[in-house]
Amino acid sequence: MIHVVLFQPEIPQNTGNVGRMCALTGSRLHLIHPLGYRINDRNLRRAGMDYWYSLDVHEHATWSAFRSSPVAPRRLWLFTTKTDRSFWDVRYEDGDGLLFGSESAGAPTWLHDEVGPAHRVTIPHANPNLRSLNLSTAAGVACYEAIRQVGFLQ
């Protein structure tokens, strides 16, 4: 199983898109609070997340609660613009976690430090004047590459 980890996501539609992708790929979604929205029926409907209740999703009150959770991934890969290592240069394994920071701030410095430089990856793009992909797009690209390597959809 691949784990997709959203650290303090702010936009329910992004989380909805990532959740849909996780449901379709059999990936586990982790949401680390605080969130920029409330998970309730009204917000779920607005984001088109009618499948939310069949999704393997785990909410964690804090980063440390996530790290100590028995359902957390074994190994983490932080997707960030603060590295030159491409996500294509990684050999993903069953049980890996793909970690994404918030839409407005990315991952804080302390989180970069905890994960370490060996586990930071980026999704290359052709225009260096643009910062990064949208959160849900980046998560989709990353998850499907990890699944391609691990072989879950074969």
N, C-alpha and C positions, 0 to 999 in steps of 0.2 A: 504494500500500500504506500502511496505517496501522500504526504501531508502538506497542505497549503496553510500557511500561518500568516494571518493579517494582524500586524501590530498597530493597534489603535486606529482602525479605519474610520473615515469620516463621512463617506458618502454611501447611503444605503444602496443606490443603484449599482455601484461598483461591487459591493459585497454580494448583491443579488446575482450579478453576472458570474462572479467567482463561485458562488454557491451552486449555480446551475451547472457550471463546468465540473465542479467536484462531484455533483450527483451523477453526471453522465460518465465520468471517468472512474468512479468508485474511489475517489480520493477523500481523505478526511479533512475537514475545514476546522481550523482553530481561530477563534477570535479573541484577541487580548484587549481587555478593557483598559481605559475608558473608550467607548465607541462614540462617534459623533452623531449618533442617532439612537433611538430606542427600538429594540426588536419587539414589535407588537404587530397585531394583525393588520392594522391600518398601514403601517410602513411596509410591511411585507407585501401587501396587495399592490401598493404604489410602485414598488420596485419589481413587480412581476414575479415574486418569489412564492408562487402557490405550491411549489414542490418542497418548500423549506422543511416541512415536517417529515419528509422521507430522507433528508440529507443527514449524513454522519457529521454533525457539527458539535463542537465543544467550545464553550465560553470559559475564559479564565479571567479572574478578577485582576490579576497582576502578572507581570512577567515571571516573577518567582513562582507563582502558583502554576503557571504553564510549565516551567522547567521541572517542577517536582511532580507533575501529573503523570500517572501511570499510562496514560494514553498519548503522551507527547512523543514526537519523533526521536529516533536515536541520534541522528546527525542533522545539523542545520546548514543550509546554504543561504546566505543573505544576499538578496538581489539589490544592488546599489549602483549608483553612478560613481562611487568613490573607489573604483578599482579598474584595472585594465584587463583582468582575467575574464575571458568570455565564458558564458554559461555553457557553451559548446565544448569547452575544454575539461569538463567535469565528467567523471564516471558516476552516475547516480546509482543508488542501490535501493532495494526494497526497504521501506521504513524511513527514508530520507524526508526531511522537511524543507520546504521552499518558503523562505521568510521574506515578507514584504513590509516596508514601513508605511506610514500614513501618506495620504495623497498630498498634503501640503508641506510636510516636513521630512518625509522619508524616515529613516531610522536614526535615532539619536547617536551621538558619538559613543556613549557608554555601551550601546548595543553593538556597534561596530567593533569596539574593543573586546567585548565578551565573546563574540563569534570568532574574531581573529581574522587576520588577513588571508590565511589559507582557505577560508570558507566564505569569502566574499566574491561574488560574480556579478557580471553585468551583461545586459543584452545589447550587443553592438547595434549601432544605427549609422546611417550614411551621412546625416547632417549634424556636425558637431555643434552647431548653433542652437540645436534643440536639446532640451534637458533629458527627457525620458518618455517612455510610453505611458499611456494611461494604466492605472493599477490593474484593472481587470484584464486588459490586453496582455500586459506583462505576465500576469499570473497564468493566463491561458497558454502563452508561448512557452513558458518555463515548464508548466505541468505536462504538456504534451511531449516536450523533449525528454523529460524524465521518464514518462511512461513509454515512449518509444524505446529508450534504452533498457528499461526494466522488463518490458514485454507484456504488460497487463492486458492490452487490448487485442492480443493476437488470438 
